[in-house]
């Protein structure tokens, strides 16, 4: 048995003491998740269904798992009065190991302004009041696919904007393939690659992270493979014959894939010589006679200055046309891929520089690795999971934190970490999302839907529906 599949061992250690620490008479704990702000002013909600299916659905508590935890956890605490197996034995005996909680959430792919509730959880058995926030550790990890989906979508906004300004009408259909996910090797786990890789596929289709498409199919019933790629070299291919053999390797690449798209990293020795002498002279006719596209990839140097010089060389050697927006476009057999040093800020700089120099965005595709799947954290969108309602001794209690803090000037101010109070719902009023108390605004329906109750998924999303909700309107 793998401990990482044992739900009893998938919580922060301190939470095992909460069954004692909640005040006597507590029978309900109701908590919610939100993005409290961060880098972007709206957040794509995505990934919950994976965690529900993979970790929470069905009979997830067994005698064997309880035994494992009972042997393991006293070693964590150095004492025997923290972990209480009877709490889990009760769930096993009463519910067959299914978790007595109710989870509500916005439909996945929804784009929600920050500071709004996106998910809630509450126990359905008063004896299991401790369970709601015991599950916080696992459920909070929804921050990761949600943040990657949000980041990818924000980049989509940038790409759309520059395509609208500089690319031909015919090129608009290619936007889906502009930003390619190169992040698998840079993430911390295969699970991260699957979650982050599938999150990116809500906005684009270019991806070398195959496991993202696999997750979308296995957990979201995707009707097709959304992540697509092309044949491409790496430096081990292009340096195999040394510097003097680079031209011959390039020729071999073109012969190996005489049709369709093929990408070739070209900076192994001198990217500018490669563009000018090899691609632009020795292999020019071979390239222009292909029924396909050669994508030339620089992979070092300052992205902006390198790309401007590469485009200047290629347009000098291959020529260019002026599109219907008045910008230069290479022949359709030649494009450029920038996959080194790419992040959202660099993408803005790159497209801005191309536009200033009269170069259409349609000449360029992008690859993004660590900055897409790894260089995000829970504070990128300031995700929080807080209790807002409880019942103690049969009475409802609004629960809220409202700290004051010292700012950078030493002044006492209200913290942004102030939480919400009461049972919540998310409504759509005046074409805007708003979080309100459940008892208020009775004329407006709650956008939070029950997705999990007592061990069963009650409302699932397929990947096509999730993509549709996340799409730019």
Secondary structure, DSSP 8 states (H G I E B T S, - for coil): --GGG-GGGSS-GGGGGHHHHS-TTEEEEEEEEEE---SSSEEE---HHHHIIIIISS----HHHHHHHHHHHHHHHTSSSS--HHHHHHHHHHHTT---EEEEE--TT-EEESSSEEEEEEESSGGGTTHHHHTHHHHTTHHHHHHHHHHHHHHHHHHHHHHHHHS-GGGGGGGGGTEEE--GGGSS-HHHHHHHHHHHTTT--BBS-HHHHHHHHHHH--SS---B--EE--HHHHTTT-GGGHHHHHHHHHHHT-EEEEEEE--SS-HHHIIIIIIIIITHHHHHTSEEEEEEEE-SS-HHHHHHHHHHHHHHHH-EEE-TTS-EEE-TTEEEEE-SS--HHHHHHHHHHHHHTTB-GGGEEEEE-HHHHTS--TTTTTEEEEEEEEEETTEEEE-----EEE-TTS-EEE-TT----SSEEEEEETTEEEEEETTS-TTS----EEEEETTEE-S---HHHHHHHHS--
